[in-house]
């Protein structure tokens, strides 16, 4: 899977899949997690449902980050579906309260 480096500052960042249409940080299930796994899963599952309704096939994947306590979860589509997939995700984000999901 082709990835690109996304820098968050001069020395930190993460690799992001090129064909990702949605993503979210996931900091686990601890009481003090700013991006708890169960909430992240709920948002990403709702986005997957919207993609499925639009006829777009997807895969889920994850990547590490420079934060030891955080992974990034992604929804990836075929190259020819990236533009439409991002439109579907943007519509979902505009129509639903979202704390964690974003378009990479």
N, C-alpha and C positions, 0 to 999 in steps of 0.2 A: 504494500500500500504506500503510495507516494505521500510524503509529509513535507511540511515547511516549518521552519523555526519561527516562532512568534515570540519576540522579546517583550518582557514586561518592564525591563529597565536595562542598564548597561551590562549586567551579568546574569540576570534571571530570565526565565521564559519556559517555553514548552514546544514540543513538536505537535503540530496539528495536521490531521489528514486533509489533503487538498480537496477531496470531494465531500467534506463534512458540511452538512446543511444546518446542524444544530449541535450544541454542546453545553456542558455544564461542569462546574467544579463539583467535586464530591469529597467531603472531609470525613466521611464515616458516620457512625451512629453514636458517638459520644454525646453526653448531655450538653456540652458546650460547642458542638460542631456548628460552624456558621453555614455550612451547606450540607445538611444531613441527608444521608443516603435515601431514606424513605421519601422525603420530599422531592429530591432530585429525580428519583425513579418515577414518581407520579407525573411530574411535568414531562419527562422524556417519553413516557408511555402515551400520554395524551398527544404529543407531537407525532409519534409513530402512527397513532390512529388516524390523525389528519392526513399524513402522507399516504397511508394505505387507502383511505377514501378517495384520494386524488389519483390512485393507480400507480403510485411510485413505490418501487421495491427499495428496501433499505437494509443496512446491517448496523449492528451496534459494535462499538469498539471503545477502547480507552487508551490513555497515554499518561505517562508520568509528568510531573512538573518539578520545578526546582524547590517546591515546598514539600518537605518530607511527609507531611500529614495530609496531602491532597493529591488526588488523581483528577484527570479530566475525562469525562465520558462524552462520546460523540455518536451522532447518527450520520452514517455515510451512505451516499447513493451513487449510482452509476454516473460517469462523467456527463453523459447526455441529459441527465435529470437534475443536475446541480442548480441551474437557474430556476426552473420550475419548483424544485424542492425548497429553495430559499424563499420563494414567493409564498409557498404554502406555510412555511414556518413563520414568516413575517406576519402573515394574516392571523395565524394562531396567536402569536405574541401580542398583536394589536387587540385581539378579541378576548383574551384571557389574562387574569392576573398571574404574573410570573415573577418569581423571586430569583430563579437560578438559571433558567435556559437562556441561551443567546445564540446568535448566528455568528459563527467564526469568521 
